[in-house]
Amino acid sequence: MKKSPEEHAARFDEKASEYDESKSDEYRACANLVIEHAAPDAEDVVLDLGTGTGAIALALAPDAERVVGRDISEGMMDEARTKAQDEGLENVELDRGTFREPEYDGPVDIVTSNFAMHHLSDEEKREAIDVIAGLEPRKFVLGDVMFFGEPDPEAPFYSPDVDDPATVGTLADAFTSAGFSLTAVERVHDQVGVLVAERSPVAEAEAPDE
């Protein structure tokens, strides 16, 4: 049976102190690509969803105006807050929020997420991408467990009891349906990748002369 958000939060609270040391080479490669593709300017506001211990948020903060991190695990965010304080980062704000309810309604230029969206079902992923599109970012950089082909059932990169990865095609369709265009696809592993989705500025229709 699929775990509830509360169960996921409790699971991550328990592993928060050891989370950074437990990550795979693929996770780290994915995080580095998310950071590289996000590339915020000094005026940009970044929303990092599933921020965890802050791997993406803290790396982007020195180059951004502000980074807003959202997660369901207080334990993970406590780790991120400690690291932000140790690094003297004052433009990082961390609070509870989910993909479908990020609890943030301010301006957003770039949305990032790494190794978090795969906990949602495919339909929930679509709902989340629609919500994120409604925030009107110009770019969404997603690093995650995703299937580039048929996954090898004997060698899954994920835990079937808690994870629900989508195919790259399913994610691409969700992005385009929400008004994004895929501008980069990075394959880290048969079951891990980074997608970069961007939105073209919508030209405002000119009011007719009266």
Kinemage of the C-alpha trace (Angstrom):
@kinemage 1
@onewidth
@group {chain A} dominant
@subgroup {mainchain}
@vectorlist {calphas} color= white
{ca met a 1} P 0.000 0.000 0.000
{ca lys a 2} L 1.299 3.425 -0.922
{ca lys a 3} L 2.632 5.474 1.970
{ca ser a 4} L 0.926 8.701 3.035
{ca pro a 5} L 2.772 12.061 3.112
{ca glu a 6} L 2.898 11.770 6.889
{ca glu a 7} L 4.551 8.360 6.652
{ca his a 8} L 7.056 9.689 4.111
{ca ala a 9} L 7.803 12.649 6.396
{ca ala a 10} L 8.404 10.368 9.378
{ca arg a 11} L 10.685 8.140 7.300
{ca phe a 12} L 12.798 11.095 6.199
{ca asp a 13} L 12.844 12.571 9.704
{ca glu a 14} L 14.478 9.348 10.881
{ca lys a 15} L 17.184 9.354 8.211
{ca ala a 16} L 17.816 13.126 8.105
{ca ser a 17} L 21.107 13.140 10.025
{ca glu a 18} L 22.622 10.464 7.775
{ca tyr a 19} L 20.939 11.431 4.512
{ca asp a 20} L 23.808 13.339 2.894
{ca glu a 21} L 26.314 10.550 3.459
{ca ser a 22} L 23.971 7.885 2.109
{ca lys a 23} L 23.515 9.239 -1.409
{ca ser a 24} L 24.608 7.422 -4.544
{ca asp a 25} L 26.937 8.676 -7.254
{ca glu a 26} L 23.905 8.948 -9.546
{ca tyr a 27} L 22.106 11.164 -7.041
{ca arg a 28} L 25.120 13.462 -6.789
{ca ala a 29} L 25.521 13.595 -10.573
{ca cys a 30} L 21.842 14.438 -10.890
{ca ala a 31} L 22.092 17.194 -8.271
{ca asn a 32} L 25.090 18.714 -10.045
{ca leu a 33} L 23.169 18.792 -13.340
{ca val a 34} L 20.125 20.400 -11.694
{ca ile a 35} L 22.377 23.103 -10.242
{ca glu a 36} L 24.120 23.609 -13.583
{ca his a 37} L 20.885 23.921 -15.556
{ca ala a 38} L 19.126 26.129 -12.981
{ca ala a 39} L 21.868 28.788 -13.206
{ca pro a 40} L 19.961 31.634 -11.498
{ca asp a 41} L 20.837 35.288 -11.923
{ca ala a 42} L 21.197 37.717 -9.043
{ca glu a 43} L 17.566 38.885 -9.491
{ca asp a 44} L 16.027 35.396 -9.603
{ca val a 45} L 13.787 33.777 -7.013
{ca val a 46} L 14.189 29.995 -6.905
{ca leu a 47} L 11.582 27.605 -5.506
{ca asp a 48} L 13.143 24.260 -4.567
{ca leu a 49} L 10.510 21.573 -3.987
{ca gly a 50} L 11.357 18.504 -1.942
{ca thr a 51} L 14.337 20.510 -0.743
{ca gly a 52} L 15.438 17.883 1.789
{ca thr a 53} L 18.737 18.797 3.446
{ca gly a 54} L 19.220 21.662 1.005
{ca ala a 55} L 21.636 20.218 -1.564
{ca ile a 56} L 20.111 22.269 -4.393
{ca ala a 57} L 18.800 25.251 -2.434
{ca leu a 58} L 22.075 26.018 -0.669
{ca ala a 59} L 24.149 25.578 -3.825
{ca leu a 60} L 21.976 28.063 -5.732
{ca ala a 61} L 21.578 30.635 -2.945
{ca pro a 62} L 24.879 32.519 -3.524
{ca asp a 63} L 23.846 33.304 -7.114
{ca ala a 64} L 20.130 33.993 -6.565
{ca glu a 65} L 18.230 36.823 -4.973
{ca arg a 66} L 16.267 34.378 -2.842
{ca val a 67} L 15.727 30.633 -2.532
{ca val a 68} L 12.502 29.241 -1.108
{ca gly a 69} L 12.713 25.598 -0.039
{ca arg a 70} L 9.699 23.410 0.637
{ca asp a 71} L 9.580 19.904 2.114
{ca ile a 72} L 7.342 17.683 4.240
{ca ser a 73} L 10.131 16.610 6.613
{ca glu a 74} L 11.054 18.987 9.423
{ca gly a 75} L 14.044 16.803 10.244
{ca met a 76} L 15.469 17.222 6.751
{ca met a 77} L 14.829 20.964 6.772
{ca asp a 78} L 16.482 21.305 10.175
{ca glu a 79} L 19.623 19.848 8.598
{ca ala a 80} L 19.320 22.363 5.756
{ca arg a 81} L 18.811 25.268 8.175
{ca thr a 82} L 21.917 24.286 10.116
{ca lys a 83} L 23.986 24.133 6.939
{ca ala a 84} L 22.618 27.477 5.724
{ca gln a 85} L 23.552 29.085 9.025
{ca asp a 86} L 27.016 27.516 8.955
{ca glu a 87} L 27.526 28.855 5.423
{ca gly a 88} L 26.233 32.319 6.313
{ca leu a 89} L 23.389 32.158 3.793
{ca glu a 90} L 20.674 34.633 4.713
{ca asn a 91} L 18.561 34.457 1.555
{ca val a 92} L 17.230 30.918 2.082
{ca glu a 93} L 13.739 30.405 3.497
{ca leu a 94} L 12.602 26.889 4.401
{ca asp a 95} L 9.123 25.798 5.380
{ca arg a 96} L 6.628 22.989 4.955
{ca gly a 97} L 5.069 22.508 1.551
{ca thr a 98} L 4.344 19.864 -1.054
{ca phe a 99} L 4.466 19.693 -4.842
{ca arg a 100} L 0.720 20.162 -5.133
{ca glu a 101} L 0.489 22.616 -2.220
{ca pro a 102} L 3.802 24.474 -2.071
{ca glu a 103} L 2.391 27.045 0.363
{ca tyr a 104} L 4.036 29.863 -1.562
{ca asp a 105} L 2.374 32.537 -3.676
{ca gly a 106} L 5.208 34.979 -4.296
{ca pro a 107} L 7.177 35.521 -7.497
{ca val a 108} L 9.066 32.512 -8.889
{ca asp a 109} L 11.594 32.583 -11.714
{ca ile a 110} L 13.035 29.067 -11.491
{ca val a 111} L 11.659 25.876 -9.927
{ca thr a 112} L 14.016 23.037 -9.043
{ca ser a 113} L 13.583 19.577 -7.579
{ca asn a 114} L 15.909 16.623 -7.158
{ca phe a 115} L 14.961 13.041 -6.234
{ca ala a 116} L 11.572 13.852 -4.739
{ca met a 117} L 8.767 13.842 -7.325
{ca his a 118} L 9.053 10.071 -7.837
{ca his a 119} L 7.110 9.564 -4.603
{ca leu a 120} L 3.986 10.809 -6.420
{ca ser a 121} L 1.801 8.740 -8.717
{ca asp a 122} L 1.780 9.691 -12.405
{ca glu a 123} L -1.530 11.516 -11.992
{ca glu a 124} L -0.220 13.348 -8.937
{ca lys a 125} L 2.882 14.343 -10.917
{ca arg a 126} L 0.635 15.878 -13.575
{ca glu a 127} L -1.291 17.778 -10.919
{ca ala a 128} L 1.970 19.006 -9.382
{ca ile a 129} L 3.354 20.196 -12.718
{ca asp a 130} L 0.089 22.049 -13.373
{ca val a 131} L 0.352 23.751 -9.975
{ca ile a 132} L 3.970 24.711 -10.653
{ca ala a 133} L 3.032 26.069 -14.091
{ca gly a 134} L 0.465 28.275 -12.360
{ca leu a 135} L 3.303 29.972 -10.462
{ca glu a 136} L 4.597 31.115 -13.880
{ca pro a 137} L 8.297 30.251 -13.580
{ca arg a 138} L 10.328 30.597 -16.754
{ca lys a 139} L 12.154 27.320 -16.044
{ca phe a 140} L 11.628 24.057 -14.162
{ca val a 141} L 14.627 21.763 -13.667
{ca leu a 142} L 13.694 18.274 -12.496
{ca gly a 143} L 16.232 15.668 -11.465
{ca asp a 144} L 14.699 12.366 -10.486
{ca val a 145} L 14.319 8.660 -10.830
{ca met a 146} L 12.681 8.189 -14.255
{ca phe a 147} L 12.563 5.416 -16.816
{ca phe a 148} L 14.316 5.905 -20.159
{ca gly a 149} L 13.270 2.385 -21.181
{ca glu a 150} L 11.856 -0.701 -19.574
{ca pro a 151} L 13.353 -0.912 -16.046
{ca asp a 152} L 15.180 -4.107 -15.177
{ca pro a 153} L 13.043 -5.722 -12.451
{ca glu a 154} L 16.130 -7.499 -11.162
{ca ala a 155} L 18.042 -4.234 -10.718
{ca pro a 156} L 15.671 -1.444 -9.726
{ca phe a 157} L 17.268 1.874 -8.841
{ca tyr a 158} L 14.314 2.639 -6.596
{ca ser a 159} L 12.326 1.053 -3.767
{ca pro a 160} L 8.978 -0.167 -5.127
{ca asp a 161} L 7.403 0.025 -1.681
{ca val a 162} L 7.878 3.806 -1.400
{ca asp a 163} L 8.741 5.059 -4.911
{ca asp a 164} L 6.629 5.420 -8.050
{ca pro a 165} L 8.848 6.657 -10.917
{ca ala a 166} L 7.392 7.712 -14.261
{ca thr a 167} L 8.693 7.203 -17.760
{ca val a 168} L 10.458 10.118 -19.428
{ca gly a 169} L 7.617 10.178 -21.962
{ca thr a 170} L 4.988 10.573 -19.243
{ca leu a 171} L 6.889 13.452 -17.672
{ca ala a 172} L 7.493 15.117 -21.038
{ca asp a 173} L 3.778 14.913 -21.835
{ca ala a 174} L 2.878 16.416 -18.458
{ca phe a 175} L 5.264 19.322 -19.015
{ca thr a 176} L 4.028 20.100 -22.526
{ca ser a 177} L 0.395 19.835 -21.426
{ca ala a 178} L 1.153 22.454 -18.764
{ca gly a 179} L 2.640 24.870 -21.296
{ca phe a 180} L 6.326 24.033 -20.953
{ca ser a 181} L 8.768 23.017 -23.677
{ca leu a 182} L 11.519 20.526 -22.928
{ca thr a 183} L 14.854 22.165 -23.714
{ca ala a 184} L 17.217 19.518 -22.318
{ca val a 185} L 17.120 15.847 -21.370
{ca glu a 186} L 20.124 14.487 -19.461
{ca arg a 187} L 20.387 10.727 -18.962
{ca val a 188} L 22.458 9.879 -15.888
{ca his a 189} L 21.412 6.214 -15.663
{ca asp a 190} L 18.767 4.027 -17.313
{ca gln a 191} L 16.518 4.983 -14.391
{ca val a 192} L 17.809 8.473 -13.484
{ca gly a 193} L 17.780 11.724 -15.412
{ca val a 194} L 17.326 15.489 -15.508
{ca leu a 195} L 14.669 17.312 -17.527
{ca val a 196} L 14.751 21.043 -18.217
{ca ala a 197} L 11.397 22.585 -19.102
{ca glu a 198} L 10.950 26.230 -20.050
{ca arg a 199} L 8.007 28.492 -20.738
{ca ser a 200} L 7.990 31.077 -23.496
{ca pro a 201} L 6.797 34.527 -22.412
{ca val a 202} L 3.169 34.913 -23.375
{ca ala a 203} L 2.607 38.056 -25.380
{ca glu a 204} L -0.232 40.118 -24.001
{ca ala a 205} L -2.949 40.799 -26.467
{ca glu a 206} L -3.232 44.444 -27.391
{ca ala a 207} L -6.467 46.066 -26.388
{ca pro a 208} L -8.488 47.257 -29.400
{ca asp a 209} L -8.636 50.981 -30.022
{ca glu a 210} L -11.819 52.579 -28.874
